[in-house]
Amino acid sequence: MGFFSKLKEGLKKTRESVVGQINTMLSTYTTVDEELFEDLEELLVMGDVGMDTANLICGKLRVRVKEKRITDPQKITDEIAEISAEILSENNEMVLGTKPSVILVIGVNGVGKTTSIGKIANYYVQQGKKVTLAAADTFRAAAIDQLRIWAERSGADIVAQGEGSDPAAVVFDAIASAKAKGSDIVIVDTAGRLHNKKHLMDELAKIRRVIDRELPDADKESLLVLDATTGQNAVNQASEFAKATGITGIVLTKLDGTAKGGVVLAIKQTLGISVKFIGVGEKVDDLQPFDPLEFSKALFAKDE
């Protein structure tokens, strides 16, 4: 099964819940009028798209309907799909042009952070890149062990110390190892943290300083891992983290287990942060770079 098929299947709950309700609503209309737009906006908000994004979509839709002289309500869904793809476009590509480049991964416990790192490592190894993992989540021995397993599974190198070690020291060693071995990418696992835990945020700042000092000219991505099943809470979480620390992109996991896939639109529109990777399953290749056009196609696809 190709990734588009997995994505389409993974978004089935969202499609049935959100798009299904939109299509049902549209079938009750014979003309495109203001009442239709009001009903559509309400359904979009209920689908975890968020009020601001629902307003934006309906605003763009009003313009398109007027310009294209659309009178058939059944043509509205295709327009929404195109508008969604437009909103999600821009800055989805990972910027990793230097050797080595660094991917710093943050997020609260339970969102699938370490697993996502393993899958991202596997993706880049499959692309022919040499990857070094830095096991800087030293608060949990289980996280270090889990990352070791992913390193073996994916063919990545790993630099780790014992539980309770200084995370910044692990990162320092990982960068030194990456330089010595000619790694293309260093991926840093960090302790699960909340944005308001000052000592953990201070530790994150220390890790960043080490990276900036040791690799001042390197391309750096800071990815926040979010659990799609939390819906609007994921948007709030991203907002708080964005205030506390720089974020260049989102890794959105567990989309296959939720009807709240519309949260992708809310994150991009509300925060201006692009989704860089998307997860729709448990397998190693079920986390892939985010493609806004494919996402919109899969979300609004018609089920056979």
NUNU-562682 format. One line per 8 residues: number of its first residue (from 1); their letters; for each residue x negated, y negated, z negated of N, C-alpha, C, O, CB. Coordinates in steps of 0.05 Angstrom, whole numbers. Each point is the difference from the previous one (the first is absolute). Glycine has a CB too. Layout:
N
NUM> A> X/Y/Z/X/Y/Z/X/Y/Z/X/Y/Z/X/Y/Z ~ ...
// end
This chain:
304
1> MGFFSKLK> -17/24/0/17/-24/0/-18/-25/0/-17/-3/-18/54/28/-7 ~ -33/-43/45/-15/-25/0/8/-19/-22/21/4/-13/-26/2/62 ~ -11/-27/-53/6/-17/-23/26/-16/4/14/-5/-19/-63/1/11 ~ 56/-3/34/25/-14/4/23/17/-9/19/-9/-12/-39/-16/50 ~ 19/51/-31/22/19/-9/1/1/-30/22/1/-12/-28/25/54 ~ -18/-25/-55/0/1/-29/11/-26/-12/15/0/-20/-55/30/22 ~ 33/-53/11/10/-26/-9/30/-1/3/14/-10/-18/-58/-11/31 ~ 54/30/9/29/-1/5/14/18/-20/21/-8/-11/-29/0/60
9> EGLKKTRE> -3/31/-54/12/18/-20/-3/-12/-28/19/2/-16/-30/38/45 ~ -12/-52/-35/-5/-12/-26/19/-23/-6/6/-5/-24/-53/20/28 ~ 55/-29/16/17/-24/-3/30/8/2/17/-18/1/-54/-11/18 ~ 42/55/-19/28/8/4/19/-10/-21/22/-9/6/-40/50/16 ~ 9/-41/-48/17/-9/-21/6/-30/2/23/-8/-3/-42/44/-27 ~ -1/-51/37/4/-29/4/18/-4/24/18/-17/-1/-63/6/-19 ~ 40/26/42/16/-4/24/29/7/-5/18/-15/9/-58/26/19 ~ 45/10/-42/28/8/-6/13/-21/-18/24/-6/4/-36/55/1
17> SVVGQINT> -3/-58/-25/12/-19/-19/4/-28/11/22/-11/0/-44/38/-36 ~ 0/-38/47/1/-28/9/11/-3/28/20/-13/5/-59/3/-35 ~ 24/23/49/8/-2/28/27/12/5/16/-10/16/-64/10/-2 ~ 53/23/-27/26/13/2/23/-18/-8/20/-1/14/-43/45/-22 ~ 19/-58/-14/21/-18/-9/4/-24/19/22/-9/5/-32/23/-53 ~ -13/-23/59/2/-23/19/15/9/25/18/-14/9/-62/-4/-26 ~ 38/42/27/14/9/24/29/5/-5/17/-6/17/-59/27/-3 ~ 49/-11/-38/28/4/-7/15/-26/-1/22/-3/9/-35/44/-35
25> MLSTYTTV> -1/-61/13/12/-27/-2/4/-12/28/22/-11/6/-44/4/-51 ~ 2/10/62/2/-12/27/23/13/17/12/-14/16/-61/4/-18 ~ 54/35/-4/21/14/15/28/-10/-6/19/5/14/-48/35/-13 ~ 31/-55/-23/26/-11/-8/5/-27/13/22/-11/-2/-25/35/-41 ~ -17/-35/57/3/-26/13/2/3/30/-11/18/12/-15/-39/-49 ~ 42/3/49/2/0/30/-14/-24/11/-6/-1/24/50/24/-27 ~ -50/-43/-13/-16/-24/9/-21/-6/-21/1/9/-23/39/-27/48 ~ -60/2/-16/-21/-8/-18/7/-28/-11/-1/-20/14/-34/47/12
33> DEELFEDL> 43/-27/-52/8/-25/-12/-14/-5/-27/-16/17/-8/61/-13/31 ~ -39/-26/-36/-13/-7/-25/5/21/-22/-17/5/-17/20/-53/30 ~ 21/59/-13/6/21/-20/-18/24/3/-8/12/-20/56/-28/19 ~ -55/23/25/-18/22/6/-27/-6/-13/-12/17/-13/36/-5/56 ~ -34/-36/-38/-26/-8/-11/0/2/-31/-20/8/-12/12/-38/52 ~ 30/21/-52/1/1/-29/0/28/-11/-13/6/-20/39/-49/21 ~ -11/61/13/0/28/-8/-28/13/4/-9/16/-17/59/-13/29 ~ -63/-10/10/-26/11/6/-20/-9/-22/-16/16/-9/27/-17/59
41> EELLVMGD> -10/-24/-57/-19/-11/-20/3/15/-26/-19/6/-14/21/-51/36 ~ 23/50/-30/6/14/-25/-12/28/1/-12/10/-20/54/-37/14 ~ -38/41/28/-11/27/3/-30/1/-1/-12/18/-11/52/-6/38 ~ -53/-32/-14/-29/-2/-1/-11/-4/-28/-19/12/-8/20/-30/55 ~ 12/1/-62/-8/-5/-28/3/26/-16/-17/6/-16/31/-55/19 ~ 8/63/1/5/25/-15/-21/21/8/-5/19/-15/54/-30/13 ~ -60/8/26/-20/20/10/-28/-7/-8/-19/9/13/49/-1/25 ~ -34/-25/-58/-26/-7/-12/-17/-16/19/-25/-1/-2/27/42/-24
49> VGMDTANL> 11/-54/46/-15/-18/17/-6/-27/-14/-19/-14/6/41/36/34 ~ -4/-28/-59/-4/-25/-15/16/-23/12/5/0/24/-50/15/-37 ~ 53/-34/-4/18/-22/9/-14/-18/21/11/-6/21/11/7/-65 ~ -48/-9/39/-14/-17/18/-3/13/28/3/-13/20/-27/-8/-59 ~ 17/46/39/-5/15/25/26/4/15/1/-2/24/-41/25/-44 ~ 62/-17/5/26/3/12/9/-26/14/10/0/22/2/35/-57 ~ -17/-57/21/6/-27/12/-15/-5/25/10/-9/20/-1/-8/-66 ~ -36/24/45/-17/-4/24/10/17/23/2/-10/23/-41/0/-53
57> ICGKLRVR> 44/36/25/9/17/22/26/-10/12/3/-1/25/-25/40/-48 ~ 41/-46/6/26/-10/11/-3/-27/14/14/-5/20/9/29/-57 ~ -42/-40/28/-5/-26/13/-11/5/28/9/-13/20/-17/-9/-64 ~ -12/40/46/-12/6/26/21/14/19/1/-5/24/-47/10/-46 ~ 63/11/9/21/14/15/20/-19/12/9/4/23/-15/36/-52 ~ 14/-60/14/18/-21/10/-11/-13/25/14/-5/20/3/-3/-67 ~ -43/1/46/-13/-13/23/0/19/24/7/-8/22/-36/-19/-53 ~ 23/52/27/-1/20/22/27/4/13/4/2/24/-43/21/-47
65> VKEKRITD> 59/-20/5/28/4/9/9/-23/18/12/5/21/-2/21/-63 ~ -18/-50/34/8/-23/16/-16/-1/26/12/-5/21/-2/-20/-63 ~ -36/29/41/-17/-1/24/7/21/20/1/-5/24/-37/-14/-52 ~ 41/44/18/6/22/18/29/4/5/9/17/16/-49/5/-34 ~ 56/-39/6/30/1/3/10/28/-6/16/11/15/-18/-47/19 ~ -7/46/-57/9/27/-8/28/-1/-12/5/-16/-19/-53/30/11 ~ 66/1/18/27/1/-10/8/28/-11/20/3/-14/-8/-39/46 ~ -28/56/-25/5/27/-8/-14/6/-26/-25/1/-1/30/14/49
73> PQKITDEI> 9/-10/-70/-12/6/-26/-19/24/0/-19/1/-16/59/-20/-5 ~ -35/38/40/-17/24/1/-29/-6/9/-17/17/-3/59/9/13 ~ -46/-50/2/-27/-7/9/-16/-14/-22/-24/-7/3/42/2/43 ~ -6/1/-69/-13/-15/-22/-23/16/-12/-20/-11/-7/64/-12/-2 ~ -40/50/6/-20/16/-13/-27/-1/14/-21/-2/-13/57/32/-2 ~ -36/-29/41/-25/-2/15/-14/-26/-5/-25/-2/-1/44/32/37 ~ -4/-51/-38/-11/-27/-5/-13/-1/-28/-21/-12/-4/56/-9/34 ~ -21/33/-49/-11/1/-28/-27/15/0/-18/-8/-14/65/6/-5
81> AEISAEIL> -48/24/34/-25/16/1/-23/-17/11/-22/1/-10/50/41/17 ~ -22/-57/14/-21/-17/12/-9/-22/-19/-24/-6/-3/43/15/48 ~ 0/-21/-59/-6/-21/-19/-16/11/-23/-19/-13/-10/61/-11/22 ~ -35/48/-21/-15/13/-22/-29/5/8/-19/-5/-15/61/27/0 ~ -46/-13/40/-28/5/10/-16/-26/1/-23/-1/-7/40/40/34 ~ -3/-61/-19/-14/-26/0/-8/-9/-27/-23/-9/-4/50/-3/44 ~ -10/16/-60/-6/-8/-28/-24/16/-10/-17/-11/-14/66/-1/6 ~ -50/37/15/-21/18/-11/-26/-2/15/-21/10/-10/57/20/-4
89> SENNEMVL> -36/-43/37/-25/-2/15/-19/-20/-12/7/-15/-18/19/26/59 ~ -51/-9/-32/-22/-17/-9/-14/11/-25/12/7/-20/12/-47/39 ~ -51/41/-16/-18/7/-22/5/28/-11/-6/5/-24/4/-52/12 ~ 11/66/29/4/27/-10/-26/17/3/-3/21/-12/51/-24/25 ~ -67/-8/3/-25/15/5/-18/-3/-24/-3/-22/-11/8/15/61 ~ -19/28/-56/-21/-1/-20/-25/-13/12/-7/7/23/25/35/-46 ~ -31/-60/9/-24/-13/10/-24/12/-13/-6/-6/-23/31/-37/31 ~ -38/61/6/-22/16/-11/-23/1/21/-8/22/8/40/6/-37
97> GTKPSVIL> -41/-51/37/-20/-1/22/-28/3/-9/-18/7/16/49/-35/7 ~ -37/23/-49/-28/1/-9/-7/28/-10/18/17/-5/-16/-65/-8 ~ -28/53/10/-8/26/-10/-19/-4/-24/-23/-10/4/27/31/42 ~ 5/-15/-70/26/11/-6/21/-23/-4/-7/-23/-5/-15/63/-16 ~ 47/-32/24/23/-17/-9/11/12/-26/-6/23/-7/17/-36/56 ~ 5/-3/-63/10/9/-26/31/-1/0/12/-20/8/-54/4/-30 ~ 54/37/12/29/0/-6/3/3/-30/-6/21/-11/18/-1/57 ~ -2/-40/-59/6/0/-29/30/7/-3/17/-14/11/-54/-20/-22
105> VIGVNGVG> 43/54/-5/28/10/-2/9/-4/-29/-12/10/-19/5/23/57 ~ 30/-47/-41/11/-5/-26/29/8/-1/13/6/20/-45/-44/-27 ~ 43/39/-17/29/7/-4/4/12/-27/-19/8/-14/24/-1/63 ~ 21/-6/-57/6/11/-26/0/31/2/0/11/22/28/-52/-33 ~ -30/54/-12/0/29/0/27/11/10/21/-12/-5/-54/12/-34 ~ 32/22/53/24/13/9/9/-6/28/20/11/10/-7/-12/-56 ~ -27/-18/60/9/-8/27/-13/18/21/7/-3/24/-1/-44/-40 ~ -25/64/9/-14/16/19/-26/-12/10/-8/4/23/52/14/-9
113> KTTSIGKI> -57/-34/-32/-24/-15/8/-23/18/8/-11/-3/22/26/-33/-53 ~ -23/54/13/-23/17/6/5/19/24/-17/4/16/5/-6/-65 ~ 37/12/51/7/17/22/-1/-16/26/-10/10/21/40/17/-50 ~ -21/-52/29/-1/-17/23/-29/-5/9/-6/0/24/49/-22/-38 ~ -61/18/-6/-28/-4/6/-11/25/15/-15/-3/19/10/-28/-60 ~ 12/54/31/-9/25/12/9/2/29/-15/9/18/15/13/-62 ~ 25/-30/49/11/2/27/-12/-21/18/-4/5/24/47/13/-43 ~ -48/-42/8/-13/-21/16/-29/9/8/-9/-4/22/37/-32/-45
121> ANYYVQQG> -41/48/3/-27/11/6/1/20/22/-17/0/18/3/-8/-66 ~ 33/26/46/3/21/20/5/-12/28/-11/9/20/29/22/-55 ~ -1/-52/36/6/-13/25/-25/-11/13/-5/4/24/50/-16/-41 ~ -62/-2/1/-24/-11/12/-21/20/7/-15/-3/19/24/-38/-45 ~ -11/63/10/-19/21/6/8/13/27/-17/6/17/9/3/-66 ~ 35/-6/53/10/12/25/-6/-19/24/-2/9/22/38/15/-48 ~ -40/-50/20/-7/-20/20/-30/0/6/-9/-16/16/49/-12/-30 ~ -54/45/0/-29/2/4/-16/-18/-18/-24/-4/4/33/16/42
129> KKVTLAAA> 4/-24/-67/-14/-18/-18/-12/16/-24/11/20/-8/20/-57/22 ~ -53/27/-24/-12/11/-24/11/-16/-24/-3/-25/-1/-40/40/26 ~ 55/-2/-44/15/-13/-22/-12/8/-27/-6/23/-5/48/-24/33 ~ -46/-19/-45/-8/4/-28/22/-9/-18/10/-22/2/-59/16/10 ~ 57/24/-30/20/-6/-20/-13/-8/-26/-19/13/-9/51/19/30 ~ -23/-54/-34/-9/-8/-26/21/6/-21/22/-12/1/-51/-25/20 ~ 23/55/-39/20/9/-20/-1/-20/-24/-10/7/-22/5/42/36 ~ 15/-73/-9/-1/-21/-21/25/-1/-18/2/-18/-16/-30/-8/48
137> DTFRAAAI> 45/46/-29/22/3/-20/-12/18/-22/6/24/-1/32/-30/35 ~ -54/-6/-52/-14/16/-20/16/3/-26/-9/12/-19/-33/-28/38 ~ 67/5/-19/17/3/-24/12/28/-1/8/9/-22/2/-58/24 ~ -7/62/21/13/26/1/-19/20/13/-8/-3/23/53/-18/-20 ~ -53/41/-18/-17/22/11/14/13/23/-12/9/19/-9/-2/-64 ~ 48/-5/43/16/13/20/-3/-14/27/1/12/21/31/4/-56 ~ -34/-43/34/-3/-16/25/-26/7/14/-1/2/24/30/-39/-44 ~ -50/39/4/-27/7/11/1/27/12/-10/4/23/-13/-33/-57
145> DQLRIWAE> 35/48/20/2/28/10/16/1/26/-7/14/19/3/3/-66 ~ 26/-32/47/18/-1/23/-15/-11/24/3/10/23/37/-15/-53 ~ -56/-16/26/-14/-12/22/-22/18/10/-6/1/24/15/-46/-43 ~ -21/61/1/-20/20/9/12/20/19/-11/7/21/-14/-12/-65 ~ 49/14/37/15/19/17/5/-12/28/-4/13/20/25/8/-61 ~ -12/-46/41/5/-14/26/-25/-4/16/0/2/24/38/-25/-45 ~ -61/18/7/-25/-3/14/-8/26/14/-8/0/23/-7/-34/-57 ~ 19/56/20/-7/27/12/19/6/23/-8/10/21/-8/6/-66
153> RSGADIVA> 41/-23/41/21/7/20/-4/-17/26/4/10/22/27/2/-59 ~ -39/-37/33/-2/-18/23/-28/-1/13/-3/-8/23/39/-19/-44 ~ -56/36/6/-27/-2/10/-14/-26/-6/-19/-8/13/33/39/23 ~ -3/-46/-55/-12/-25/-9/-20/4/-22/1/21/-14/41/-46/27 ~ -61/7/-15/-19/1/-23/15/-13/-24/19/-15/3/-60/12/27 ~ 32/10/-54/11/-12/-24/-22/-8/-20/-19/15/-3/62/12/10 ~ -40/-50/-20/-17/-8/-21/17/-3/-25/19/-15/0/-52/-9/32 ~ 26/39/-53/16/0/-24/-18/2/-25/-22/11/1/60/10/24
161> QGEGSDPA> -28/-31/-47/-13/4/-26/21/12/-18/21/9/9/-53/-49/-3 ~ 26/41/-32/19/12/-18/23/-18/-9/-1/-24/6/-37/51/-22 ~ 57/-15/4/23/-15/-11/-10/-21/-20/-18/6/-16/49/34/22 ~ -21/-65/-3/-8/-21/-18/-24/-16/9/-8/-19/-13/26/46/-23 ~ -29/-19/59/-23/-15/11/9/-28/9/24/-5/4/-46/48/11 ~ 2/-61/-11/6/-27/10/8/2/29/-16/8/17/-17/-28/-50 ~ 58/12/40/9/3/28/-17/-17/19/-6/9/23/52/-2/-40 ~ -55/-30/9/-17/-17/17/-27/14/6/-11/-3/22/33/-38/-41
169> AVVFDAIA> -32/56/0/-25/15/4/4/22/21/-18/6/16/4/-17/-64 ~ 37/24/47/6/21/20/1/-13/28/-11/12/19/37/14/-54 ~ -14/-49/37/2/-13/26/-28/-8/9/-6/3/24/52/-20/-35 ~ -63/7/-7/-27/-7/7/-15/24/12/-13/-2/20/13/-33/-57 ~ 3/58/23/-14/24/9/11/10/27/-14/9/17/7/4/-65 ~ 34/-16/51/13/9/25/-10/-16/24/-5/10/21/45/4/-47 ~ -43/-41/22/-10/-17/21/-29/7/7/-7/1/23/39/-38/-38 ~ -48/41/-6/-28/8/5/-2/26/15/-16/3/19/3/-26/-61
177> SAKAKGSD> 30/42/35/1/26/14/9/-3/29/-11/12/18/21/11/-62 ~ 10/-40/48/11/-5/27/-21/-12/18/-3/7/23/49/-13/-42 ~ -61/-13/8/-22/-13/15/-21/21/8/-10/0/22/19/-44/-46 ~ -16/61/4/-21/19/4/8/21/21/-17/9/16/1/-16/-63 ~ 41/15/46/10/22/18/12/-10/26/7/16/17/1/11/-58 ~ -6/-53/43/11/-12/25/30/4/3/10/4/22/-53/5/-1 ~ 57/-11/-44/29/2/1/13/-24/15/-11/-22/-1/10/48/-43 ~ 23/-21/57/15/-21/14/19/-14/-19/4/-24/1/-8/50/41
185> IVIVDTAG> 15/-11/-61/21/-11/-17/-4/10/-29/-5/24/-4/38/-26/43 ~ -30/-16/-58/1/7/-28/29/-5/-10/10/-22/3/-60/10/-10 ~ 62/33/-4/27/-3/-10/-1/2/-31/-10/20/-10/31/-1/53 ~ -12/-40/-56/-2/-1/-29/27/6/-14/19/-15/4/-56/-19/1 ~ 37/55/-21/24/6/-16/-3/-16/-26/-22/-1/-12/28/48/32 ~ 16/-59/-29/-1/-16/-25/21/10/-19/19/14/8/-37/-54/16 ~ 15/33/-50/19/9/-20/28/-11/5/3/-23/9/-40/26/-42 ~ 57/13/28/28/-10/2/3/-23/-19/-6/3/-24/23/43/38
193> RLHNKKHL> -7/-68/-4/2/-24/-17/26/-15/5/11/2/22/-61/-5/-23 ~ 58/-12/-18/22/-19/4/-13/-28/3/-22/-5/-11/55/33/-16 ~ -20/-45/41/-12/-27/6/-5/-16/-26/-17/-17/0/40/18/44 ~ -7/6/-65/-2/-16/-25/-19/12/-21/0/-9/-23/46/-7/32 ~ -60/37/-2/-19/12/-18/-27/-14/4/-15/7/18/39/38/-18 ~ -30/-65/-16/-23/-17/5/-26/14/2/-16/-5/18/41/-30/-42 ~ -30/54/5/-26/14/1/-4/16/25/-22/2/10/23/0/-60 ~ 21/9/61/-2/15/24/-4/-18/24/-15/6/19/44/30/-39
201> MDELAKIR> -16/-59/20/-3/-20/22/-29/-12/-1/-11/-5/21/61/-5/-22 ~ -60/6/-24/-28/-9/-2/-19/20/11/-20/-7/13/32/-19/-54 ~ -6/52/36/-17/21/11/1/1/30/-21/4/13/29/22/-55 ~ 15/-31/53/3/-1/29/-16/-23/12/-13/3/21/59/17/-25 ~ -46/-43/-10/-16/-23/9/-30/7/-1/-15/-9/18/51/-22/-35 ~ -44/46/-3/-28/8/-2/-8/19/23/-22/-3/12/25/-1/-62 ~ 15/22/57/-5/18/23/-3/-17/26/-18/5/16/44/32/-39 ~ -8/-56/26/-1/-18/24/-27/-15/1/-12/-3/21/62/-2/-23
209> RVIDRELP> -60/-4/-21/-25/-15/-1/-23/18/9/-18/-9/14/36/-20/-51 ~ -18/54/28/-21/19/8/1/4/30/-21/0/13/24/23/-58 ~ 21/-19/56/3/4/29/-10/-24/15/-15/2/20/54/28/-28 ~ -31/-54/0/-8/-25/13/-30/-4/-1/-13/-11/18/58/-9/-28 ~ -57/27/-13/-29/-4/-4/-16/20/17/-19/-8/13/28/-9/-60 ~ 0/42/47/-16/20/14/6/1/30/-17/8/15/18/19/-57 ~ 23/-35/49/7/0/29/13/-27/7/24/-1/7/-17/52/-7 ~ -22/-72/-1/12/-27/3/13/-5/28/19/-15/2/-53/-1/-34
217> DADKESLL> 23/30/52/10/-5/27/19/22/10/8/0/24/-50/-25/-15 ~ 48/44/-26/16/23/9/29/-8/3/11/-17/-14/-43/48/-9 ~ 46/-17/41/29/-2/2/12/14/-24/-9/22/-8/8/-23/59 ~ 21/-11/-63/12/11/-25/30/-1/2/12/-21/6/-52/6/-33 ~ 52/37/21/30/2/-1/7/7/-29/-12/18/-12/16/-3/61 ~ 16/-29/-59/11/6/-27/29/10/3/17/-16/7/-47/-19/-29 ~ 34/60/18/26/12/5/15/6/-26/-11/12/-18/-7/8/61 ~ 43/-28/-44/17/6/-22/19/23/7/14/-1/20/-16/-47/-36
225> VLDATTGQ> 1/70/1/17/23/5/27/-4/-14/0/-5/-24/-41/36/29 ~ 62/-29/10/27/-3/-11/17/24/7/-3/13/20/-1/-63/-16 ~ 23/56/-23/18/23/3/26/-11/12/14/-16/-13/-35/41/-26 ~ 28/-17/64/23/-10/14/26/6/-15/20/-15/3/-44/20/39 ~ 24/16/-58/25/7/-14/9/-20/-21/23/1/-9/-35/46/17 ~ -6/-65/-15/7/-21/-20/13/-24/13/9/-18/-15/-47/33/-13 ~ 41/-16/54/15/-21/13/-10/-28/-6/-24/-6/2/62/36/-3 ~ -19/-47/-8/-7/-28/-6/-21/-3/-22/-14/-20/-2/60/7/17
233> NAVNQASE> -47/33/-33/-21/-1/-21/-28/1/13/-19/-12/-11/50/35/-21 ~ -34/-10/54/-25/1/15/-8/-28/9/-23/-8/0/31/56/15 ~ 13/-63/-5/-5/-28/9/-10/-17/-24/-18/-15/2/54/20/34 ~ -22/-2/-59/-8/-15/-24/-28/7/-9/-16/-17/-7/64/16/-7 ~ -54/27/16/-27/9/-8/-21/-12/18/-21/-9/-9/41/52/-9 ~ -15/-42/44/-19/-12/19/-4/-30/-4/-22/-10/2/36/45/31 ~ 8/-48/-40/-1/-29/-5/-18/-6/-24/-16/-19/1/62/14/18 ~ -43/20/-40/-16/-5/-25/-29/7/5/-18/-15/-9/58/25/-19
241> FAKATGIT> -46/12/42/-27/6/6/-13/-20/18/-24/-7/-3/35/55/-2 ~ 4/-58/25/-10/-20/18/-9/-26/-14/-19/-13/7/49/32/29 ~ -15/-26/-57/-7/-23/-16/-25/5/-16/-17/-18/-4/65/5/1 ~ -51/37/-7/-22/6/-18/-26/7/14/-22/-4/-11/56/20/-21 ~ -32/-4/56/-24/8/14/5/0/30/23/4/8/-37/24/-47 ~ -6/-32/55/3/-1/29/8/27/12/-12/21/-7/-21/-57/8 ~ 54/36/15/9/24/14/0/-5/30/12/-20/9/16/34/-50 ~ -40/4/56/0/-4/29/21/18/14/6/-4/23/-54/-8/-25
249> GIVLTKLD> 58/32/-13/20/18/13/13/19/-20/-9/2/-23/-17/-5/64 ~ 46/16/-32/16/19/-16/-3/28/11/0/4/24/32/-41/-36 ~ -34/56/-6/4/29/7/27/8/-12/3/0/-24/-54/10/25 ~ 70/-4/16/27/6/-10/5/30/1/0/12/22/17/-57/-6 ~ -14/57/-39/3/29/-2/29/9/-5/17/-16/-7/-64/18/-10 ~ 52/24/21/25/13/-7/24/-11/15/23/0/-11/-42/8/-34 ~ 15/-18/70/23/-10/15/19/23/8/24/-6/4/-53/-30/14 ~ 19/60/-18/17/23/8/20/7/-23/19/15/5/-55/2/25
257> GTAKGGVV> 31/-27/-54/17/8/-23/19/-22/-8/11/2/-22/-47/27/7 ~ 41/-48/32/16/-23/-8/18/-11/22/-6/4/24/-29/-15/-57 ~ 56/-2/25/17/-15/19/-7/-29/1/14/-17/11/23/50/-19 ~ -60/-40/-5/-8/-28/-3/-23/-9/18/-16/-17/-7/31/22/-40 ~ -16/7/71/-21/-7/19/1/-29/9/-20/-10/10/21/57/4 ~ 22/-60/-18/2/-28/8/-19/-18/-16/-4/-23/7/51/32/5 ~ -58/2/-34/-18/-16/-16/-25/-9/15/-13/-19/-7/30/44/-33 ~ -24/-10/62/-23/-8/17/4/-28/10/-18/-16/0/11/64/13
265> LAIKQTLG> 32/-54/-4/6/-27/11/-2/-21/-22/-9/-22/5/39/44/30 ~ -19/-15/-58/0/-19/-23/-29/-8/-8/-5/-23/-5/49/42/-11 ~ -62/1/15/-28/-5/-8/-13/-19/20/-13/-19/-8/11/64/-14 ~ 5/-39/48/-13/-17/20/11/-28/1/-15/-20/1/7/62/26 ~ 35/-44/-27/12/-26/3/-3/-17/-25/-6/-24/1/38/44/31 ~ -28/-8/-56/-1/-15/-25/-28/-8/-8/-5/-22/-9/46/46/-5 ~ -60/-5/18/-27/-5/-11/-21/-5/22/-22/-9/-6/35/38/-32 ~ -6/-23/63/-19/-4/21/-22/20/0/-21/-4/12/31/-44/-13
273> ISVKFIGV> -6/71/-13/-20/21/-2/8/23/19/22/10/-2/-34/-23/-46 ~ -6/21/65/6/21/20/-4/27/-12/-17/5/-16/3/-36/52 ~ 31/50/-27/-4/28/-6/-21/11/18/1/-3/24/47/8/-39 ~ -69/7/3/-22/11/16/2/30/4/-8/11/21/-21/-48/-38 ~ 39/51/-3/4/29/2/28/7/-10/11/-13/-18/-61/22/13 ~ 61/12/16/27/9/-8/0/30/-4/-11/15/16/32/-54/10 ~ -8/48/-47/1/28/-7/28/12/2/18/-11/-12/-58/4/-17 ~ 43/29/43/26/12/4/0/30/-6/15/16/11/-5/-50/23
281> GEKVDDLQ> -28/43/-52/-1/28/-7/-24/7/-17/-16/-17/-7/40/27/49 ~ -25/16/-49/-21/10/-18/-26/8/14/-21/2/-12/58/12/-18 ~ -35/-8/56/-23/11/14/-22/-21/4/5/-24/-1/25/57/24 ~ -54/-23/-18/-23/-18/2/2/-20/22/-10/-23/-1/-18/59/-17 ~ 42/-29/40/3/-19/23/27/-14/-1/8/-12/21/-38/41/6 ~ 44/-28/-49/26/-14/-2/-3/-29/-9/20/-14/-4/1/58/-6 ~ -46/-53/6/-5/-28/-4/-15/-10/24/-22/10/6/21/-5/-57 ~ 11/-26/64/-11/-9/25/0/-31/1/16/-12/-14/-2/54/37
289> PFDPLEFS> -31/-54/-6/2/-29/3/28/-9/8/13/14/16/-62/-15/-3 ~ 57/-21/-23/27/-10/5/3/-12/28/-16/-18/7/22/10/-57 ~ 13/16/65/6/-11/26/28/-12/-1/20/15/-1/-51/19/25 ~ 33/-61/-23/27/-13/-4/20/8/22/24/3/-6/-48/-40/-15 ~ 15/41/45/18/7/22/11/28/-4/24/5/3/-48/-36/28 ~ 6/50/-38/8/27/-5/19/2/-24/19/15/0/-62/2/20 ~ 36/-33/-41/17/0/-24/28/-9/7/20/13/-8/-60/-22/-20 ~ 43/-12/43/26/-11/7/15/20/18/24/4/-3/-41/-51/0
297> KALFAKDE> 3/59/22/12/20/17/11/24/-16/22/9/4/-53/-22/34 ~ 15/22/-57/7/23/-17/24/-7/-18/18/16/-5/-65/1/7 ~ 46/-42/-13/21/-8/-19/27/-2/14/20/7/-12/-55/-32/-14 ~ 35/15/51/25/-5/14/6/21/21/18/-3/16/-24/-45/-24 ~ -9/70/7/4/22/20/27/13/-5/11/0/-22/-60/8/25 ~ 60/2/19/25/15/-2/-6/29/-6/-16/13/14/39/-46/18 ~ -9/44/-52/-4/28/-7/16/17/20/23/-6/6/-30/-5/-55 ~ -6/32/59/14/18/19/21/15/-15/14/16/12/-55/-12/17
// end
